[in-house]
Amino acid sequence: MVVISINLLLPKLVPPTLPDNDSLFRAQLEAFAKSLENSPRTIYESPFEKKSYKSFEDKQPQTELFTFDPNTLDSTGFVRLGLKPYVAKNIVNYRLKGGKFKTPDDFSKIYGINPDYFEVLKPYIKITSIATPEVKQTTSQEPVYIDLNRCDTTELKMLRGIGSTRAKQIVNYRKRLGGFSSPEQLLELRNFPEELYTELQPYLSATTDSIKPILVNKATVEKLKNHPYINFYQAKAIYELRRSKEGLHSLDELKSLPEFTPDDLRKLAPYLDFREIKYTYKRR
């Protein structure tokens, strides 16, 4: 652009005919214009764009194929192999839960591994050891027997598979029920594994003589509905039936209520006390 501008302006600045004493001035201008034509052109590059591009390049994971044992390699190594970080995490979590890779094909079953890329990795898989979780020796230890209605959290934690959280969960549910009528009620707890119950069942009991039932002829609707086996509509139905009869005497009287199924009443039987409570019902 500078050269073009000078070429356009030069005729205007310099008259077509210069006297001899101005020949030096013309020569200097022509030399200046020629120097501009021969000077190398500079291409401008934004330092911000260049830095951004370099930063992006630096962050790209570099894939490296090498021989590995999926039972011992860490998550960083799996990422180096070209696996996504979440896939590496899935592999490590699988091992922490006791999972073992016995053959190279076992590795392909991990969630997130692309089948085509597994074929690329398969020749590099060399299983030399099988990871096993550390197991505590319990030889000569007497089995622990627990009465669910008389134990505390410390005793519950003596059972295999019962930690602090689950022990508190059992005690809190026992309080809401008024006591366990059967060990099988543990399966009503949220996320309580059926396999764990099957394993523990021979060591569990529930003495029903310590159950604290609800006094049906005295309890309020609020008290009734707080029981795990009674919802608000069932509690209200019991209360209204009790008012209409001026007291209830047996579980059979609840069979007339459509809010209850036979199975509901079977579960409730240990938790309802129909003793007569003497007080006056106010008539409207």
Order of alpha helices (4+ residues) and beta strands (2+ residues): alpha-alpha-alpha-alpha-alpha-alpha-alpha-beta-alpha-alpha-alpha-beta-beta-alpha-alpha-alpha-beta
